[in-house]
Amino acid sequence: QVHLAESGGGLVQAGGSLRLSCTASGNLVRTYAMSWYRQAPGKQRELVASITNGGSTNYSNAVKGRFTISRANAWNLYLQMDSLKPEDTAVYYCTAHQWETGSVWGQGTQVTVSS
């Protein structure tokens, strides 16, 4: 019933910025937090940032100080990425965490940072 769609990925030079968007649809009443994950080729999935319904945020050490997660409303999640580095290159996934039901994943959006 919950569907997530990421957008905003692309190719950017090192030091540049991108803003990822996640648009949610369906029944979101059981969602208590949302997250951004990423996975680079040859590496395991990594939690990038998360935000609770109350607005509490957490970031991985790799992106802390450079990325900002925000949620405008129940339907729109964002990840502002500044000072991008080549090691940020990955597929980025939006995730909704729901009570009882579990987690729902988006299809992902590719972010490529060139040197």
C-alpha positions as CSV (number, residue, x, y, z in Angstrom):
1,Q,0.0,0.0,0.0
2,V,3.0,2.3,0.6
3,H,4.9,3.3,-2.5
4,L,8.2,5.3,-2.6
5,A,9.7,7.1,-5.6
6,E,13.2,8.7,-5.5
7,S,14.4,11.4,-7.8
8,G,17.1,14.0,-8.1
9,G,20.1,11.7,-8.7
10,G,22.6,12.4,-11.5
11,L,26.2,13.2,-12.4
12,V,27.9,15.9,-10.5
13,Q,31.5,17.1,-10.0
14,A,33.3,16.7,-6.7
15,G,32.5,19.6,-4.4
16,G,29.1,20.0,-6.0
17,S,25.6,19.5,-4.6
18,L,22.5,17.4,-5.3
19,R,19.1,17.3,-3.6
20,L,17.4,13.9,-3.6
21,S,13.6,13.7,-3.2
22,C,11.4,10.8,-2.1
23,T,7.7,11.0,-2.7
24,A,5.5,8.7,-0.8
25,S,2.0,7.6,-1.5
26,G,-0.5,5.2,0.0
27,N,-1.3,4.6,3.6
28,L,1.5,6.2,5.7
29,V,-0.2,6.2,9.2
30,R,2.0,3.3,10.4
31,T,5.3,5.0,9.4
32,Y,7.4,6.1,12.4
33,A,10.7,7.0,10.6
34,M,12.2,7.3,7.2
35,S,15.8,6.7,6.0
36,W,18.2,7.1,3.1
37,Y,20.5,4.1,2.4
38,R,23.1,3.7,-0.3
39,Q,25.0,0.9,-1.9
40,A,28.1,1.2,-4.0
41,P,29.4,-1.5,-6.4
42,G,31.2,-4.2,-4.4
43,K,30.1,-2.8,-1.1
44,Q,27.3,-3.7,1.3
45,R,24.3,-1.4,1.9
46,E,25.0,1.5,4.2
47,L,22.7,3.6,6.2
48,V,23.2,7.3,5.3
49,A,20.6,9.2,7.4
50,S,17.3,8.7,9.2
51,I,14.6,10.9,10.6
52,T,11.8,10.1,13.0
53,N,8.3,11.5,12.9
54,G,9.3,13.7,15.8
55,G,12.1,15.2,13.8
56,S,15.1,13.5,15.4
57,T,17.9,12.8,12.9
58,N,20.9,10.6,12.7
59,Y,23.8,10.5,10.1
60,S,26.6,8.1,9.3
61,N,30.1,9.4,10.0
62,A,30.9,9.4,6.3
63,V,28.3,12.1,5.5
64,K,27.9,14.0,8.8
65,G,28.3,17.7,8.3
66,R,27.8,17.4,4.5
67,F,24.3,15.8,4.1
68,T,21.0,17.0,5.6
69,I,17.9,14.9,5.8
70,S,14.5,16.6,6.1
71,R,10.8,15.9,5.8
72,A,8.5,18.6,4.7
73,N,5.4,16.5,5.4
74,A,4.2,12.9,5.5
75,W,4.6,12.7,1.7
76,N,7.9,14.3,0.9
77,L,11.4,13.4,2.2
78,Y,14.6,15.0,1.1
79,L,18.4,14.5,1.3
80,Q,20.5,17.6,0.7
81,M,24.0,16.6,-0.3
82,D,26.7,19.2,-0.3
83,S,30.5,18.9,-0.8
84,L,30.1,15.7,-2.7
85,K,33.0,13.3,-2.9
86,P,33.7,10.5,-5.4
87,E,33.2,8.0,-2.6
88,D,29.6,9.2,-2.4
89,T,28.9,7.5,-5.7
90,A,26.2,4.9,-5.1
91,V,22.6,4.0,-5.7
92,Y,20.5,5.9,-3.0
93,Y,17.4,4.3,-1.6
94,C,14.5,5.8,0.3
95,T,13.1,3.6,3.1
96,A,9.9,3.9,5.2
97,H,9.9,2.1,8.5
98,Q,6.5,1.0,9.6
99,W,5.1,-0.4,12.9
100,E,4.2,-4.1,12.6
101,T,4.5,-4.2,8.7
102,G,8.2,-3.6,8.4
103,S,10.2,-1.5,5.9
104,V,9.3,-0.4,2.4
105,W,12.0,0.4,-0.1
106,G,12.0,2.7,-3.1
107,Q,13.6,1.7,-6.4
108,G,16.7,3.8,-6.0
109,T,18.3,6.7,-7.8
110,Q,21.9,6.8,-9.1
111,V,24.3,9.4,-7.8
112,T,27.7,9.6,-9.5
113,V,30.4,12.1,-8.4
114,S,33.3,12.7,-10.7
115,S,36.7,13.9,-9.7
